[in-house]
Structures are given as structure tokens and as C-alpha cells.
């Protein structure tokens, strides 16, 4: 994807983000830009120039509230809600996709699902100050993710990864899946001083942080919008990206940045593409 195409993609993502922000304000739902989107907000006042996705996080209370109302209140003429842990979308976060657009990812190209341009909506889970409890949650989430990837036919050249995929696919039956999910989310109903996102790509030591870092959202510039980050976003970014998060990466590091795009079109529906 060249710079012009990426700019057009960013424009569509911003349309979804603006709608989502207004939706959350109208329904008293608290969310935060997190991950690379928060890094982009603080370092670039918008997208990381070579990034092609957009991540928002909520605590479990706000995430569950969002899930309860989104089907009823979403503008379905413009958008499609892709709920987590369903036959269509097996992973453990949700998406809002834009109708009439295309964003097909390579490992999803053969899946019968909505492939519109999207934003990711992720749930932060309460966790413990005790590292071994956090690691049990992290490991359980990794097993669940591996199972989903195996079921949908994820391909890899690594023999070890292939083995893990097959083990997860055939040994993690629904009853075990429910137990693992309860392990990851079992502390959400309890008071906690730590919170984490265990279903993402981050290595273990970068997944969790003191819950006090979230606090009341701060609205900051993101392209032409004003969007919320954590009250202590700088401390969160140090956990996630290290103390030097404001420094630009080298060209070699940029080249390693994950690209999600396979086929992108901002004006045609994914239904028009046969992959």
C-alpha cells in the first residue's frame, strides 16, 4: 500500500473513530486509545505514519455495557458490528467495520465474513500484582488465541508452531475453552490494582500495568479529531514501548511493523472482490 492509499485508509478509519467517539459519549461509555494508536496520538498527534489500524480499549464494565447496547443503537446503514467469540469472528475482541469498503487481511481472505475497514475494540481485564497470576491469565489467553487461529486455518512455516496449532485445535474443547476464558476474565468482578490486555501481540512483561494509569480520560489531538487517552498515558506507554517511546524507530524497525492489509478499497465493498 503506497502513501496515498494509506492516507485514504486513514481517512475512513477516522470516520469510524469519530462515529464511535460520539456513540460512546452519547451512551456514557468510557474508552481510551491504546497500543500503537495511543503512541501515534502522543508522538505524531495522529496515526503512526506507517500504521494501518486503530485500537481502543475499555475496562470490562464499559466493554460489557457497550456489547449490551451496540446491536440496538449502531447505525447499521453505515457500520457493521463484529462481535468477539462468534463463528464469524472467533478472537476475543470486537470490531466496528464500515459498510461499502474493503480491508481483506491475508490470513482471513478465505473466511466468509464482513471484510470492511475497521477499528478494534478491546477489553482490558482486571489482574493481580502477583506476577504468577498475571502469567496464568496471559498463558490462558495465548492458548485461546492459538485455538482460534488453528480453527480458521492459520498458516506457518514453523514446524513447532504447526504442532502447537494442531494441539490447540483438537485438544481445547468447548468446556476447556470456557475454563480458560474464565481464568483470563475471572477477576473482572473483583477490586484490583492492576489491569491488562492479554489477548494482544505484546510480550508478557508489556501486557499489564497499574489500573490507576487509566483514570479520567484526557482528550488529545488525533489528526483533526480530539480523542481520549489514559490520564497517565505516558506511564502506560513506558510499560508498553519503553522509556524512549517518543523516539522514531530506525528504517529497519519500521520495516518490521506489522501490516494487516492484503486488499484495501475505500469506495468498493469487499463483496466485489473474489480472492
N, C-alpha and C positions, 0 to 999 in steps of 0.2 A: 504494500500500500504506500503510495507516494504522499508527499506532504499535503498536496491539495485534497486528495481523497481523505486523509486523516483529519484535516480541518473540517471537511463536510461531515464526517462521522462525529467529531466533537460537537458540532452544531446540533445534531439530532439528539445526542446524549444530553446536552444542556436543556433541550426542550422537555425531555423526560424528567430531568432533575428539577426543573422549575415547577412542573406539574406536581411532582412528588413532594417538594417542599411545601407548596400551598396545601396539598392534601393533608400533610401532617399538621400544619398549623391549624387548619380548619377542624381537625379532629383531636387536637391536643395530644399529639404523639411526638415524643422526643426522640431524635436521632442525631447521629454525628457522621461527618465524613471521616473515614478511617483508612488505614493502609496507604497505598500509593496516592489515593485521592486526597487524603489529608496532607501528605508530603507535598503534592502538587500545589495545594492551596497555600501552604506556608512558604514554599521555596519559589514557586513560579506564579503565585496568585491565580492559579487555574490548573489546567491539565499539565502533568509532566509531558513535555512536547512529543515524546515518542510512545506515550501510553495510549491504549485503545479501550480501556474500561473505566468503570466508575463504581466505587464501593461505599455503601453506607451501612452503619452498624446501629443496632438498638439493644438495650438490655432486654431481658426476657419478658418483663412486664409490658413494655411498649411493643415488642415484637408480637406477642400474643394478641394484644389489643388490635394491632394492625391486621393480623390474619383474620380476626373476627369480623372486621368491617369492610375489608378491601373488595370482596366479591360484590357486595351490595352497592358500594359507593364509587367504585372505579369508573372512569369514563371509558366504557368498553368500545365505543366507536373509534377511539384513538389508541387505546392501550390494551394489553393482554397481561393478566397476572399469572405467572408461572410459579405455582406453589411448590415448596420443598417436599421431598419424600413422597412423590407420586410416581405412577407408572411413566408419565411423560418426563418428569424431572426428578431423578432419584436422589440427588445430592441434598445436603442439609442446610440450604439457604434458598431464598426465593428471588425472583426477578420480576421487574416490570418491563415488558417489551412493547415496542412501538409497532402498531399495525402498518402495513404497506411499506415495510422496509426489510432489508436483508442483512443479517450478520450470521453467516454459517461458519462454525468452527470445524476444523479438520476432523477431530475425533468424534464429532456429532453429525457429520454430513449424511450419514445413512439412517439417522434416527428420525422417526415420524413425530415431529414436534413443531411448535412455533419457533421460528428462527429470526425473529425481528431484532433490531437494535435494542439494547437493554441497559438497565442498571442493576447491580447486585444488591440485595437487601439481606444482611446477615445478623444473626442473633449472637450476642455476647452471653456467655454462661458464667454464673457465679462459680467461684472456685475457692481454694484454700490457700493460706500462707504456706502450708506444708507442701514441699516440692513433690513428694512421692504421690500425694493425692492428685496434684495437678498433672503429673505424668500419667497416672492411670486414666484420667479423662482424655488427655492428649492421645494416648495409645489406642483407647477405645474409638475415638473419632477417626484415627488413621485406618483402623480395621474397617470401620463402616464405609469410609470413602473408597477403600480398595475394593470392597464388595460391589459397590455401585459401578465403579469403573470396569470391573470384570464382567458384570452383567451386560453392560452396554457395549462390550467388545473392544475395550481399550487395547491398543497395540503397542508393543515394546520389543526392542531387540535384546534386552537383558534377560538371560535365562533365569536369573534369580527372581526378577520382578514377575516374569511369567509364572513361575512356581507360586509366588505369593498370591497372584491374581486367581489362579486356579483353586488354591486352598480357600481363599476368601469366598469365591463364587459358590463352592459346593459344601463348605462346612458351616458357613454362617447362615443358618436357617432363620426364619422369622422370629422364633422365640428368643434366639441368641441376639438377634438384631435389637429387639426390644430391650433386652437387658443392657446391652452396650449403650444404647441411646439414653437409657435411664441413668447410667453411670455418668455420661457426659453432662446431662441436664438435671441431675438429681439434686443439686444444691441450689437450684434457682428459687425454691420456695423458702430458703433459709437466709438469715442475715450473713453477709460476707464482706470481707475487707478487700478481696481480690476478685478480679473478673478476667475472662479470657476468651479468645476466639480459637477454638481447637480444630475447626474443620477447614482452615485455610492452608496455604502452602508454607507458612512460616515455620522455621525450626522451633523446637520446643521452648528454648530459652527466650524466644521473642513472642510467645503467644499470650502471655498473661501479664497483668500489671495491677497496681492498687486501684480499687474502684473509685477512690477519691479523685483520680485524674480526670474522670468524666465530668462530674459536676454540672452546673448550668451551662448549656451550650454558648459558645462565643460565635457570633456571626462575622465571617471574614470574607474578603473578596475572592470570588472564584469566577474568572473570566468576567462577564458582565453581571453576574449574579452575586448575591450575598448569601452564603450558606454556612451551616453550623459545624464547628469543630468542638472537640472536648475543651473544657475550661483550662485544663493544663495540657494542652495538645503537645507542647514542647517536650514535656516529660514522657508522654506516650511515644513520641517519635524517637526519642533517645532509646527507649526499650526496643522499638521495632527496627530502627535503622542505625542505631549507634550515635555517639555524641557528634559526629561530623555529618549529620544528615543534611545540613544546608549546603554542603559542597557538591558540585556537579560531578557525576561519575565520569570515568575515562570512556573513550570511544569503545574500548574493548568490553567494558562493563555494560555500556548501553546495548551492545550487540547481543548480550545475554538476556536482555529484558524480555519476558515472555510476551509473545504476540498471539492474540486469540483469533485473529481474523483469517478466514480462508476465502470466503466470498462476501463482499460487502457492497450494498447498494442502498443509497439513502432515499431513492424515489421509486424503487420497484419492490414488490412483495417477494419474500422468499419462495412463495408458491410458483413463481415464474421460472425458478431455476431448478434444473434437474441435474443433480450431482452424480 
